[in-house]
Amino acid sequence: MGLSGLENRVAAQTAAFTVASTTGNCSPATLNFTDTSTGATSWLWDFGDSNASTAQSPSKLFSSPGTYTVTLTINGGGSPELVATQQVPVYPAPQPTIPLSVQGCAPFSGSLTAVCPPVTIASYSINSSLVGGITGGNVTGYKWEFSGSLATQLTSTPVCNLTNVPAGTYDVTLTATDEFGCSGSIFKPGAIVVSTTPAINDLSTSICSNSTFHVTPANITDGVVPSGTTYSWIAPSGSGFTGGDASSGSPTGIAGTLVNVTDAPVQAVYTVTPASGNCTGPAFNVTVTVNPTPSVSATPTSQTICSGSTSNIGLSTTITGATVTYSWTAALSSGTATGFTDGSGSTIAQTLINTTNSPAVVRYTITP
C-alpha cells in the first residue's frame, strides 16, 4: 500500500496598515492606525516623532503639523521582519488676519478683507526623528461673527461686505476653513468703530440789533447731536444787516453779532455744517431775526397844564413790522407837585397837582 503525500501550506506574510481620523488630519490630530497585515504576531510602530507603540492598532495624537514617516514592523512565526511605511500628513490650521480697525460714520457701509494664505511648515526634528515640511490647504470658506446686532456672515471669498451698520463698537471673530477641513480663528476686539453722524434740525432765534446770539443744538431736542460736535459756517445770507462773519476754529456752538440798519425786523440765515470726529453731517439752517433798535417820539415833547389837570402826551415810533412798547420814569425837576408816577403804555396821562404858587416841572424819561 502506498503512502499518501502530506503538503504543508504557509500563507504569505505581508505588512500593511491604514490610517484614518474622525476629525481630519488637522493639527492637533488624533489618528487611528489599523493593522491590515497578514501573519503578524508582533507589531512595532514608529510614528516618526520619536514615539513608538507595540499595540496592534494604536491611536496617536500628533500635536504639531508636519509630514510624519510612520513605519509598521511586523514579525510572526519565525519569519523575517516585514516593514510597511506611509507618509502621514498633519496639516496646519489656517491663520487668518484682518485689519486692526475699520472706522466709519453711521450708517456705515464698507468691507472687511481677510488675509489668509496657505501656511507652510518647514521640516524640523523631534529628538532624532525628522518631520517633513507641509503646506496647508487653500481657504474655501470664511465665517465672520460680530458682537452686538450684526448678523453672522458666511462667505467663500475673503471679503465681508457691511451695509448700514449703526453707530457702535463691534468685536469680530473670523474663522477660516481650508480644503482639508482645517479651521483657524482670530478675534479682534473693537475691529469696527462706527461713529454717530450729526443730523440737526433747522433752528431759529431772535435778538435785538447790535446784540450777539448764541445757539447750541441739544441732542434729541434738536436732532442727533453727538457729544463734542463742532460747527462751521459761511457768512449769513440776507439783507438789512451788517456783521455776521464766517466761523473760525472749531466752535461748539453757533454765535454772531448782527446790526439791523433798517426800521423793520430782518433775518440773517446761517448755513451750518456739523461735524463729530471724522463724521460730517448734512448742513442745517439757523435763522436769526434781528429786531431794530426801537425809537420813540413824544407828542407833544412838552406840555403846560393847570394844577389838577391831566397830561396828554402820545408816544409813537417809526419802527414797522414789530410791536414796540413804552415805559417811563417820572421825576420832579423843579417846584413841588404830586400825582406823577412811573408807568407804561402809549400815552402819558397823569393828573398833576401843584401845591405851591410857583410853577413845577415833572420830567418823564421814556424807554421804548
C-alpha positions as CSV (number, residue, x, y, z in Angstrom):
1,M,0.0,0.0,0.0
2,G,1.4,3.3,-1.0
3,L,1.9,6.3,1.4
4,S,-0.1,9.4,0.7
5,G,1.9,12.6,0.5
6,L,1.5,15.4,3.0
7,E,1.5,19.1,1.9
8,N,2.2,22.0,4.2
9,R,0.9,25.3,3.1
10,V,2.1,28.5,4.8
11,A,0.2,31.7,4.0
12,A,2.3,34.6,2.7
13,Q,3.1,37.2,5.3
14,T,2.5,40.9,4.5
15,A,2.9,44.2,6.4
16,A,0.2,46.8,5.8
17,F,-1.9,49.4,7.6
18,T,-4.4,52.1,7.1
19,V,-4.7,55.5,8.9
20,A,-7.9,57.5,9.5
21,S,-9.2,60.3,11.6
22,T,-12.8,61.2,12.5
23,T,-11.8,65.0,12.6
24,G,-9.5,65.2,9.7
25,N,-5.7,65.4,9.5
26,C,-5.7,68.9,11.1
27,S,-3.2,69.8,13.8
28,P,-3.6,68.7,16.6
29,A,-4.8,65.4,15.1
30,T,-5.6,62.1,16.7
31,L,-5.1,59.5,14.1
32,N,-6.2,55.9,14.2
33,F,-3.9,53.3,12.8
34,T,-5.4,49.9,11.8
35,D,-3.2,46.9,11.1
36,T,-4.1,45.1,7.9
37,S,-1.1,42.8,7.9
38,T,-1.3,39.0,7.5
39,G,0.6,36.5,9.5
40,A,1.8,39.0,12.1
41,T,2.3,38.0,15.7
42,S,4.0,41.2,16.9
43,W,3.9,44.9,15.9
44,L,6.2,47.8,16.3
45,W,5.1,51.2,15.3
46,D,7.4,54.1,14.8
47,F,5.4,57.3,14.4
48,G,8.2,59.5,13.1
49,D,8.3,61.8,16.1
50,S,10.4,59.6,18.5
51,N,7.3,57.9,19.8
52,A,6.5,54.2,19.3
53,S,3.8,51.6,20.1
54,T,3.6,47.8,20.2
55,A,-0.2,47.7,20.1
56,Q,-1.7,46.1,17.0
57,S,-3.9,49.1,16.0
58,P,-3.0,52.1,18.1
59,S,-4.2,55.7,18.2
60,K,-1.8,58.6,18.2
61,L,-2.0,62.3,18.9
62,F,0.1,64.5,16.7
63,S,0.2,67.9,18.3
64,S,2.2,69.7,15.6
65,P,1.8,69.9,11.9
66,G,4.2,68.2,9.5
67,T,4.7,65.1,7.3
68,Y,5.4,62.1,9.5
69,T,7.0,59.0,8.3
70,V,5.1,56.2,10.1
71,T,6.6,52.7,9.9
72,L,5.0,49.4,11.0
73,T,7.4,46.5,11.6
74,I,5.8,43.0,12.0
75,N,7.1,39.6,12.8
76,G,5.4,36.2,13.0
77,G,6.3,32.5,13.3
78,G,10.0,33.0,12.9
79,S,9.6,34.7,9.6
80,P,11.8,37.6,8.7
81,E,10.6,41.1,9.8
82,L,8.5,42.9,7.3
83,V,8.1,46.7,7.2
84,A,5.3,49.0,5.9
85,T,5.8,52.7,5.6
86,Q,3.5,55.7,4.9
87,Q,3.9,59.4,4.8
88,V,1.2,60.8,7.0
89,P,0.3,64.5,6.6
90,V,-0.9,66.6,9.6
91,Y,-2.0,69.9,8.2
92,P,-1.5,73.3,9.8
93,A,-4.6,75.3,10.6
94,P,-5.2,78.5,8.6
95,Q,-4.0,81.7,10.3
96,P,-6.3,84.5,9.1
97,T,-5.7,88.1,9.8
98,I,-7.9,91.2,9.4
99,P,-7.4,94.9,9.7
100,L,-6.8,96.1,13.3
101,S,-9.6,98.6,13.0
102,V,-12.2,99.8,10.4
103,Q,-13.7,103.2,11.2
104,G,-16.7,104.8,9.6
105,C,-19.7,107.1,10.1
106,A,-23.2,105.8,10.7
107,P,-24.8,104.4,8.7
108,F,-21.6,102.8,7.7
109,S,-21.2,100.7,4.6
110,G,-17.9,99.1,3.7
111,S,-16.0,95.9,3.8
112,L,-13.5,93.8,5.7
113,T,-11.0,91.8,3.8
114,A,-9.3,88.8,5.4
115,V,-5.7,87.7,4.5
116,C,-5.2,84.0,4.8
117,P,-2.5,82.4,2.5
118,P,-1.8,78.7,3.0
119,V,0.5,78.1,5.9
120,T,3.9,76.5,5.1
121,I,5.7,74.5,7.8
122,A,9.4,73.7,7.1
123,S,10.9,70.3,8.1
124,Y,12.1,70.0,11.6
125,S,13.4,67.4,14.1
126,I,11.9,65.9,17.2
127,N,14.8,64.4,19.0
128,S,16.3,62.0,16.4
129,S,13.2,61.9,14.2
130,L,12.9,64.2,11.2
131,V,9.4,65.6,10.5
132,G,8.9,66.6,6.9
133,G,7.6,70.0,5.9
134,I,4.0,70.6,4.8
135,T,1.8,73.3,3.3
136,G,-1.8,73.9,4.4
137,G,-4.7,74.0,2.1
138,N,-6.3,76.9,0.3
139,V,-9.1,78.5,2.3
140,T,-12.6,77.7,0.9
141,G,-14.8,79.4,3.4
142,Y,-14.9,82.3,5.9
143,K,-17.2,82.8,8.8
144,W,-17.5,86.4,10.2
145,E,-19.1,86.8,13.6
146,F,-19.7,90.2,15.2
147,S,-20.7,91.4,18.7
148,G,-23.9,93.4,19.0
149,S,-26.7,93.3,16.5
150,L,-24.7,92.5,13.3
151,A,-25.6,89.2,11.7
152,T,-23.0,86.4,11.1
153,Q,-21.8,86.2,7.5
154,L,-20.6,83.2,5.6
155,T,-18.6,83.9,2.5
156,S,-16.5,81.9,0.1
157,T,-14.2,84.9,-0.5
158,P,-12.1,86.8,2.0
159,V,-14.3,89.9,1.6
160,C,-17.1,90.7,4.1
161,N,-19.4,93.4,2.9
162,L,-21.1,95.5,5.6
163,T,-24.2,97.7,4.9
164,N,-25.8,100.4,7.0
165,V,-24.0,99.5,10.2
166,P,-25.4,101.6,13.1
167,A,-23.1,103.5,15.4
168,G,-21.2,101.5,17.9
169,T,-18.0,99.4,18.5
170,Y,-18.0,95.9,17.3
171,D,-15.7,92.9,18.1
172,V,-15.0,90.5,15.2
173,T,-14.3,86.8,15.2
174,L,-13.1,85.4,11.9
175,T,-12.9,81.7,11.2
176,A,-11.3,80.4,8.0
177,T,-11.7,76.8,6.8
178,D,-9.5,75.2,4.2
179,E,-9.9,72.5,1.6
180,F,-8.7,69.8,4.1
181,G,-11.4,70.8,6.6
182,C,-8.9,72.6,8.9
183,S,-10.1,75.7,10.7
184,G,-8.3,78.7,12.3
185,S,-9.8,81.7,14.0
186,I,-8.8,85.2,15.1
187,F,-10.6,87.5,17.5
188,K,-10.2,91.3,17.1
189,P,-11.9,93.4,19.9
190,G,-13.1,96.7,18.6
191,A,-12.3,95.9,15.0
192,I,-15.2,98.0,13.7
193,V,-15.8,101.5,15.1
194,V,-18.8,103.3,13.7
195,S,-19.3,106.9,14.9
196,T,-22.5,108.8,15.1
197,T,-23.2,111.3,12.2
198,P,-24.8,114.5,13.3
199,A,-28.2,115.2,11.9
200,I,-29.6,118.5,13.2
201,N,-32.9,120.2,12.6
202,D,-33.2,123.8,11.3
203,L,-33.2,126.3,14.2
204,S,-34.1,129.9,14.8
205,T,-33.6,132.6,17.4
206,S,-34.1,136.4,17.7
207,I,-32.0,139.2,19.0
208,C,-32.0,143.0,19.2
209,S,-29.8,145.0,16.9
210,N,-26.2,145.1,17.8
211,S,-26.5,142.0,20.0
212,T,-24.8,138.7,20.0
213,F,-26.8,135.5,19.6
214,H,-25.7,132.0,20.8
215,V,-27.2,128.8,19.6
216,T,-26.0,125.4,20.9
217,P,-28.0,122.5,19.5
218,A,-29.2,119.9,22.0
219,N,-29.2,116.2,21.4
220,I,-32.7,114.7,20.9
221,T,-34.4,118.1,21.2
222,D,-32.8,119.4,18.1
223,G,-31.9,116.2,16.3
224,V,-28.9,113.9,16.6
225,V,-26.1,115.8,18.3
226,P,-23.1,113.6,19.4
227,S,-21.1,114.9,22.3
228,G,-18.3,117.2,21.2
229,T,-19.9,118.2,17.9
230,T,-18.4,121.3,16.3
231,Y,-19.8,123.6,13.6
232,S,-18.6,125.6,10.7
233,W,-20.5,128.2,8.6
234,I,-20.0,130.9,6.0
235,A,-21.3,134.5,6.3
236,P,-25.1,134.6,6.6
237,S,-27.4,135.3,3.7
238,G,-30.0,138.1,3.8
239,S,-30.1,141.9,3.7
240,G,-30.7,144.9,6.0
241,F,-28.0,144.0,8.5
242,T,-24.2,144.2,9.0
243,G,-21.9,141.8,10.8
244,G,-22.2,138.0,10.8
245,D,-18.8,136.7,9.9
246,A,-17.9,133.2,8.8
247,S,-16.8,130.7,11.5
248,S,-13.2,130.2,12.6
249,G,-11.6,127.4,14.6
250,S,-13.9,124.6,15.8
251,P,-16.7,126.2,17.8
252,T,-19.1,124.0,19.7
253,G,-22.0,126.4,19.1
254,I,-23.2,129.0,16.6
255,A,-22.7,132.7,17.5
256,G,-22.5,136.1,15.9
257,T,-23.1,139.8,16.3
258,L,-25.6,141.5,14.0
259,V,-26.7,145.1,13.5
260,N,-30.1,145.9,11.9
261,V,-29.7,149.0,9.7
262,T,-33.4,149.4,9.0
263,D,-36.6,150.3,10.9
264,A,-38.0,146.8,10.5
265,P,-37.0,143.3,11.6
266,V,-34.6,141.5,9.2
267,Q,-33.5,137.9,9.0
268,A,-29.9,136.5,8.7
269,V,-29.7,132.9,7.6
270,Y,-26.7,130.9,8.6
271,T,-25.9,127.6,6.7
272,V,-24.1,125.5,9.3
273,T,-22.3,122.2,8.8
274,P,-21.9,119.9,11.9
275,A,-19.0,117.5,12.4
276,S,-18.3,114.9,15.0
277,G,-14.8,113.5,14.7
278,N,-14.4,112.4,11.1
279,C,-18.2,112.3,10.5
280,T,-19.7,115.3,8.8
281,G,-23.5,115.7,8.9
282,P,-25.8,117.4,6.5
283,A,-26.0,121.2,6.6
284,F,-28.8,122.9,8.5
285,N,-30.0,126.5,8.8
286,V,-30.0,128.8,11.8
287,T,-32.3,131.8,11.1
288,V,-31.7,134.8,13.2
289,T,-34.4,137.5,13.4
290,V,-32.6,140.9,14.1
291,N,-35.1,143.4,15.6
292,P,-34.3,147.1,15.0
293,T,-33.3,149.4,17.8
294,P,-36.6,150.9,18.9
295,S,-37.2,154.6,18.8
296,V,-39.8,156.8,20.4
297,S,-41.4,160.2,19.7
298,A,-43.4,162.2,22.2
299,T,-46.3,164.4,21.0
300,P,-46.0,167.0,22.3
301,T,-42.5,167.0,23.5
302,S,-43.5,169.4,26.3
303,Q,-46.9,170.3,27.8
304,T,-48.1,173.1,30.2
305,I,-51.2,172.2,32.2
306,C,-53.1,173.7,35.2
307,S,-52.9,172.1,38.6
308,G,-55.4,169.4,38.8
309,S,-55.5,168.8,35.1
310,T,-54.4,165.6,33.2
311,S,-51.4,165.4,30.9
312,N,-51.9,164.0,27.4
313,I,-48.6,163.0,25.8
314,G,-48.8,160.4,23.0
315,L,-45.9,158.0,22.3
316,S,-45.1,156.6,18.9
317,T,-42.3,155.1,16.8
318,T,-41.1,154.8,13.2
319,I,-40.4,151.0,13.6
320,T,-42.6,148.8,11.4
321,G,-43.2,145.1,11.5
322,A,-42.6,144.8,15.2
323,T,-44.5,145.7,18.3
324,V,-42.9,148.4,20.4
325,T,-44.0,149.1,24.0
326,Y,-43.0,152.0,26.1
327,S,-42.3,152.6,29.8
328,W,-41.2,155.7,31.6
329,T,-39.9,157.0,34.8
330,A,-41.2,160.3,36.3
331,A,-39.2,162.7,38.5
332,L,-39.8,166.2,39.8
333,S,-37.4,168.5,38.0
334,S,-38.3,171.7,40.0
335,G,-41.0,173.0,42.2
336,T,-43.5,171.0,44.2
337,A,-46.1,168.7,42.6
338,T,-47.9,165.4,43.2
339,G,-49.7,162.8,41.0
340,F,-46.7,161.7,38.8
341,T,-45.7,158.1,38.8
342,D,-43.6,155.6,36.7
343,G,-45.7,153.8,34.2
344,S,-46.1,152.2,30.8
345,G,-48.3,152.5,27.8
346,S,-48.7,154.6,24.6
347,T,-50.0,157.7,26.4
348,I,-48.8,159.6,29.4
349,A,-52.0,160.7,31.1
350,Q,-51.5,161.7,34.7
351,T,-53.3,164.2,36.9
352,L,-50.7,166.5,38.4
353,I,-51.3,168.9,41.4
354,N,-49.1,171.9,42.2
355,T,-49.3,172.6,45.9
356,T,-47.5,176.0,45.7
357,N,-47.8,179.3,44.0
358,S,-44.8,178.6,41.7
359,P,-44.6,176.5,38.6
360,A,-43.5,172.9,39.0
361,V,-41.8,170.8,36.3
362,V,-42.2,167.0,36.0
363,R,-39.7,165.2,33.7
364,Y,-40.6,161.9,32.0
365,T,-37.8,159.6,30.7
366,I,-39.2,157.2,28.2
367,T,-37.7,153.8,27.2
368,P,-39.1,152.1,24.1
